[in-house]
C-alpha cells in the first residue's frame, strides 16, 4: 500500500492485515450485503474483499456496487477500496470495512464527494440528555456529535439543540456522547435514530441511561513506510451522510491502537 491518507469504516470496529489474492472458488452464499461506493469524481481504483479466515479476492462490481453473499450472517467480512486523489481528499483514500451481514445490509461509502457538495438540508435536532449515561454522571463539558460532525456540549438532565446537514428524505443518523478530546476521548454512549430530512422540519432524540456504547480496541497495521490518518466511523443501514468521523484520531506510524 502507498502512503495516502487512510479512513476506516465500521459498524463496530475495523482492522486490516496484509493483502493477498487467492484463487479459491466462491462458496455458496445465502445472505446478501450491498456496498455502494459513492464516487462523484470517478476515482475508484481497486476493490478487494474476503470473509473471515479466507483469502483476499478482487471484487467484481456492478457499476460501483459490490454485492457479497455470506453463508453465515454472523461471519465477519472485510472490504478494502483504493480511491485516487480528489478535491476533498487530494492524497487519495484507502477505505477499510469490517462488519457482518447481521450488522449491515446496505451501505454507501464515500470514495469521492461532489465539488462543491450541494443538496444537503440543515436540520435542527433537539437532544434530551439524562443525568447519567450508563451509570456515569454526565458533565456540562462532555460533548456530543451527530454522525461524528456537528454537535455541542452536553446538558445533563436538560436539552440541547444542534444542526445536522444531510441529504433530504427519510434516513438514519447517529448520536454519540463522549468525554475528552482527540485520541484521549472516551465514548460514553449514543444511539442510531430515525429522522426525515426536509426544509422546516426538525427532530428530537431522547437519550436514556441505558444508551451505552461498547468499547473495543483494534490494531490497524500498515506496511512499512505507510502513513496517514485513521478515523473510526459509525454507520448503520439507512444512513445517508457520506462521511462521519469519531472524536478519536491517530496518525499511523507502523502500528497504532484505535479505541472505539
N, C-alpha and C positions, 0 to 999 in steps of 0.2 A: 504494500500500500504506500502511497506517496504522502506528503506532509500537509495535505489540505485539511481545513477545519473539519471537525467531527461533531455531529449532533446525534444524540442517542434517543430512540423512541421506544416506549414500552408501556403496557397496561399495568405491569407490576414492577419490572426491572429489566436491565439489559446487560448482556455480556457477549463478547465475540472473541473466538480464538483464531487460530490460523485457518487460512482458506485453501482447501484442496478440492479439486474437481474429480469426481469419480464417474464410473460408467455402469453403476448398479441399475438394473431395470426398475422402473417405477413399481410401487406396490399397489394393491387395490385399496383405494381410499374411499371413505364414506361421508366425511364431514367437510364442507367447503368453506374456505376463508377467501374473501376477495380483498385485494390490496391495490388501490389505485394510486399511481404516482402523479401528483399534481405538478405539471411541468409547463408553465406558461412560456418559457424561453427555449424549450426543446433541448435541454442539456443532459437528459438522462442517458447514461453511457452503458453500464452493465448492471445486471441484477443476478444474484445467486441466492439459493435457498438450501436449507437442509432441515430434516427432522432430528430430534434428539438422538444422539448416538450414530447418526447416519453420516454420509459424506456430502460435501457441497456439490450442488449441480447448477449449471447455467439455467436461468429461468426462461421459459417460453411465454412471452407476453401477448395478450390480445389488446392491441393498441398500446396503452400504457397501464394495463391492468394485469396483475398476477393473480391466478386462481390456484389455490392449494387445496388438496383433498387429504384429510387425515383419517386414518382408520381408528385412531384413538383421540377423541376430542380433548383429553387431558394431557396429551403428549406435547411438549414444547416444540415449537418450530422457530427457526431463525431466518431472517432475510437481510441481505446486505445489498445496497444500491450505491453506485458511484454516479455523482452528478457533477458536471463540469461547471466552470465559472459562470456566474450570473450576476445580475445587478445587485441583489440583496446579499449574495454570497460570492464575492469576487474571487475567493480562493477555492471555490467549489465546496462540495459536501460529500461525506460518506454517511449514509443512513444505515443504522443497525436497528433491527426489530427482533425482540424475543417475546413470545406470548404463546397461548394455546387457543384452540378453537372454542374452548369453553369461555375464555375471556373476551375474545373479539371475533367478529364475523365479517365486518365491512369497514375498512379503514381507508382514509385518504391521506397520504404522506406528501410533504412538500419538497419536491426536488428543486423547483424554482417558482417564484411568485411573479404576478404581473407587475409591470413598471409603468406608471405608478399604480399601486394597488387601489382599486376602486370598488364600490358596491357594498361596503360594509355600513351597517346601521349602528349608531351609538345607543346602547340600551341601558337605562338606569336599573340597577339591581339592588334592592334593599336586603341586607343580611341581618337576621336576628340571631344574636350570639347568646349562648348560655353563660353562666358564671364560671363553669368548669367544663373542660373538654377531656374526656377520657379520665376523669378524676383529677386532672391538673387544673388548678385555678388559672383562669386567663388574666392577662395583664394588659393595660392600656397601650404598652409599647410592643405587644405582639402584633403581627401583621397578617393580612390575608390577601390572596390573589385570585383572580378569575383566570382560568386557563394559564396560570403562571405569568400573567402580564399585568394588566391594570388591577388596582386594588386599593388598600389603605390600611389604617390602623384599626385594631380590634376594639369593640366597645363591649366589655364584659357585662352581660345581663342587659344589653341595650341593642340598638340598631344603627348600622352604618350604611350609607348609600354610596355606591361607586358605579362606574360606567364600563361596559364591555362592548367593544366593537366586533360585530360578527356579520356574516352574510345573512340576508333575510330568510325567514322560513322557520319551521319547527326543527328543533335540534336539541342536543345535549351540551352542557358545559360543565367545567369542574370548578370547585371552590376549595382552596387549600388554606389552612391556618398554620403559621409557623412562628417559631421564636428564634431570634437571632438573624444574622445576615450572612450572605455569601456561603462559602463552604462550611461555615460553622452553624448554619441554620438547622433547626430541629423541627420536623413536621409534627404538629400536634393532632391534626385531624382534618376533616373535609368531607365532601361528597360530590357525586355527579348528579346534576339536576336537569330537569326538562324545562325548556322555555320556547316561546315563539317570538322570533325577532321581527319586528315591523315598526315603522315610524310611529312615535307617540305611544308606544306600549312598553311598560316596564315589567319587572318580575320581582318576586320575593323568595328568599331562601331562608328556611328556618333550621339552623343547626341545633343539635341536641348533644348532651354529654356523651351519647353513645357513638357519635360520628367520628370515630378514631381512624387513624391511618397506620397500617402495619409498616414497621421499619425493617428494611433489609439492607445488606451490604453486598455489593457486587464488585468484582475485579474486572477492569477493562484493560486488555493487553494489546498493544500495537507493536508492529515490527520496529526494529531499531532505527532511529532517525526520524520516525514519525512524530508529528507534533500537532497541536490544535487545541480546541476547547470542547469539553464534554458537557452536555446539558441533558438531564434526565427528564423526559416528557411524559405527561399523563394524558391518556385519551381513552375514549370508550366509543363503541358503535354509536353512530348518530352525531358525533361531534363534527362541526364544520369549520372550526378555526384551523388554519393550516400549520401553525407552529405555536408552542406553548412551553417555555422552559420553567423549571422549578427555581427556587431561590439558590439551589446548590450548583456551583460550577467548580471545575477543576481543570488546570492546564496539564496536558498529557506530557509526561517525561518518562517514557518506558511504561511503568505500571502505576496506576492510580486507584484509589478507593473512591467509590461513589456511594453516598448514603441516600437511600430513598425509603 
